[in-house]
Every structure is written in structure tokens, then in C-alpha cells.
């Protein structure tokens, strides 16, 4: 219905009409219409973890921890009357074999057998050159190697990325009683060729 509300001042006598929106009021409004949800963002595509068989092997390891390079430079010639001592080689050995006793504190349920020698940070049993460790592949080309230093109630881990025959990344130290951790340094490892 059109109702004249007032007359225009520009043209006396011409009514100005205001239309009421009766159509909107005449239909019942839906109660709390649901708001359409936004489409979920597409999850980032992660490359599958690297195959354990592709990583397996023995790697010569060099670490820089708090400014000190491990392994140390070659031994100097012995002084008279002293036997020559050679530095312990730093190596990491990775196998595709699952560990018999997985570490429940490790952040991965998939744990494979590893051996590690990093002088000052490993304590191999008598008669062996490496300490037991566990390793697992992460997303894409990442690899984590972890071992426990029981005497210090701590764990050390190598967290790196595999590029061909090279593995490189950071060395981390974790306090087992509180879970606090900090970066010790960096490492680089190169796979030994067969027959070396």
C-alpha cells in the first residue's frame, strides 16, 4: 500500500511516497539459519618418509660442538717412550632392522637399530667402538638418530636431512628428567662406499 507521508517542498502539491517493505515482513523468517562453514584449507602435501633401506649404511661423522670439531685432527707423532694413540673415529651406522627394545621416551614408535661413535658424547661398551642408538625416518628426507647417556640422564640426537650419500643437520641434547633440550652444534656425515 502506498501512503503519502509528506509533500515535496520543490513542487507544492506533489506527494512524495514512501514504500513500505511489507513483503519482507509478511513472510516468516527462518530461525537461526546456519552459517555455511568455510571450506577447510588444503593440508600441505608432505613427501612420504624416506625408505629405511635407502638410508642404511655406515657414515663417517664430523660434528662441531661448542666450537670444537669432532673427530679431532690426526694424532701427533708420539713422544719418546709413549705409545701413539689414534683418535677414535666418529661414525654413525644405520640399519633397516627394528630395535628389539624400543626406547619408550623416544618421540617415534618406529625405531631402527643404529650404532654411534661420537667421542665425548658416546660410551660404547668394552670391546666395541660404537654405542647402541635408535634411528627413524621423519617426513620427507629427514632422519633422526637418538641415543641415551645413562650416566648423565640425558639423550643426544642428530636431526638432519639426507641428500644423496650425505646427512647433515643439528646435534641436540635432551635432559630426560625434565624434557628440556638445547642445540649442542651441527653435524655432517658421508656414507662410506662399499668396500671402503
Secondary structure as GFF3:
##gff-version 3
##sequence-region A 1 196
A	DSSP	beta_strand	2	7	.	.	.	ID=ss1
A	DSSP	beta_strand	15	19	.	.	.	ID=ss2
A	DSSP	alpha_helix	22	26	.	.	.	ID=ss3
A	DSSP	alpha_helix	52	55	.	.	.	ID=ss4
A	DSSP	beta_strand	57	65	.	.	.	ID=ss5
A	DSSP	beta_strand	68	70	.	.	.	ID=ss6
A	DSSP	beta_strand	91	98	.	.	.	ID=ss7
A	DSSP	beta_strand	112	117	.	.	.	ID=ss8
A	DSSP	beta_strand	131	137	.	.	.	ID=ss9
A	DSSP	beta_strand	142	149	.	.	.	ID=ss10
A	DSSP	three_ten_helix	150	152	.	.	.	ID=ss11
A	DSSP	beta_strand	154	163	.	.	.	ID=ss12
A	DSSP	beta_strand	166	175	.	.	.	ID=ss13
A	DSSP	beta_strand	181	191	.	.	.	ID=ss14
###
